[in-house]
């Protein structure tokens, strides 16, 4: 797999989420006992004290001390984790989503999205990095002594998925370090499964997609690798 831990200029992951789109989802089934009892999350995970569980007919949310979060809404279930930086070996979103699907197989699921967030830090300003790579120079690059900020969107459709990649400038702070300029990458990898009429086949297809989550991470890293050869 292409590295995503920031070595030799590789993108550093800062977050990942798995979103399962569903019709007629029931958020009220989501609570900590449901997650523990069905083995969806480890029983030694502790709830985040500053973010108590939310349980309503429209939305339920469970947040753990390690930053992992599960949100159930009427039209989707979201599993997310954010850490700066996030190591690949610590990613558990896909596995927990698979356990949830196997526990709740009767919901008419229609699509799945894997969202990846990463960044690269640079010695010079991140705006220069984005503009050097993607923007043609011109007088408009500085208007009345104000430099613009840049955000670029790219959409790739191939095989059974669509990847939408947003590239922007920002500042990143890792742990106790000072903020440094960075190029930030946010990708959504979307797949529809609505063509499956058999519910068991829908769940099986979703599980198969989540089994290949590492491949999606590799694709994300390859998409951002172009910055290595063009920007110091």
C-alpha positions, -999 to 999 in steps of 0.1 A, spaced: 0 0 0 12 35 -7 22 51 26 -1 77 42 19 85 73 38 115 60 71 98 52 91 112 22 64 137 15 35 113 15 1 126 26 -7 124 63 -41 112 71 -61 132 96 -95 116 94 -117 90 79 -154 83 79 -177 57 64 -212 68 55 -239 43 47 -269 58 29 -302 41 38 -339 45 33 -361 45 64 -333 41 89 -343 40 125 -319 62 146 -335 52 179 -318 17 180 -284 34 184 -271 36 219 -240 25 238 -256 -7 251 -266 -17 215 -230 -12 203 -214 -30 232 -239 -60 234 -236 -67 196 -198 -65 196 -199 -36 172 -173 -16 193 -150 -30 220 -165 -31 255 -134 -13 269 -141 18 249 -152 47 272 -178 73 263 -166 108 259 -177 127 291 -178 161 274 -201 148 246 -229 128 262 -250 104 240 -278 120 219 -308 98 213 -339 112 195 -363 99 168 -344 120 142 -308 115 152 -287 95 176 -250 101 183 -224 82 204 -189 96 209 -160 77 226 -129 91 243 -107 79 215 -124 102 191 -145 76 174 -181 86 167 -212 69 154 -242 89 142 -275 75 130 -300 97 111 -331 89 92 -312 85 59 -277 75 69 -253 60 94 -219 76 99 -188 61 115 -159 85 119 -125 90 135 -102 120 135 -66 123 148 -38 145 136 -20 125 123 -40 93 119 -20 62 115 -33 36 90 -30 8 116 -54 27 139 -82 29 113 -112 9 125 -141 27 107 -146 1 80 -145 -29 104 -170 -13 128 -193 -4 99 -192 -40 87 -202 -52 122 -230 -28 123 -243 -39 88 -242 -75 99 -262 -66 131 -287 -46 112 -291 -63 78 -327 -55 71 -324 -17 64 -327 -8 26 -291 5 21 -286 23 -11 -250 37 -12 -217 40 7 -192 68 9 -157 67 22 -144 101 32 -107 106 36 -90 137 50 -52 144 47 -26 170 44 10 178 34 30 204 52 55 227 34 82 252 42 66 279 21 30 292 22 4 266 13 -13 292 -10 19 293 -31 19 255 -32 -17 253 -46 -12 282 -70 21 269 -83 6 236 -92 -29 245 -104 -33 282 -110 -20 303 -138 -1 333 -126 -16 368 -133 -22 402 -119 -54 390 -102 -31 369 -78 -29 401 -57 -58 425 -55 -53 457 -35 -25 440 -15 -48 411 -7 -38 376 -19 -66 351 -26 -70 318 -10 -75 288 -33 -97 257 -33 -98 233 -62 -123 204 -69 -115 174 -91 -140 146 -99 -129 112 -111 -154 86 -122 -141 51 -129 -150 14 -123 -180 14 -98 -171 46 -79 -168 84 -81 -140 102 -63 -144 139 -55 -112 155 -44 -111 189 -28 -77 207 -25 -72 238 -3 -47 257 17 -48 258 55 -26 256 86 -21 223 105 -11 218 141 2 184 151 -1 177 188 19 203 207 37 217 176 31 251 162 8 257 132 25 252 99 12 259 63 -3 229 46 -22 217 16 -53 199 27 -70 172 8 -106 160 13 -119 131 -8 -153 115 -10 -153 80 -26 -189 72 -35 -205 40 -47 -242 33 -53 -256 -1 -46 -293 6 -54 -292 -18 -83 -292 -48 -59 -328 -59 -52 -320 -86 -28 -314 -73 7 -288 -99 15 -269 -91 -17 -270 -54 -7 -253 -61 26 -228 -85 10 -219 -58 -16 -214 -32 12 -192 -55 32 -172 -63 1 -167 -26 -6 -156 -20 30 -132 -49 28 -113 -29 1 -111 2 22 -73 0 21 -74 2 -17 -94 34 -14 -68 48 9 -41 39 -16 -61 56 -44 -63 87 -22 -25 87 -16 -18 83 -53 -41 112 -62 -22 135 -39 13 122 -48 16 146 -77 24 173 -52 57 156 -43 73 160 -77 62 196 -82 65 213 -49 95 213 -25 
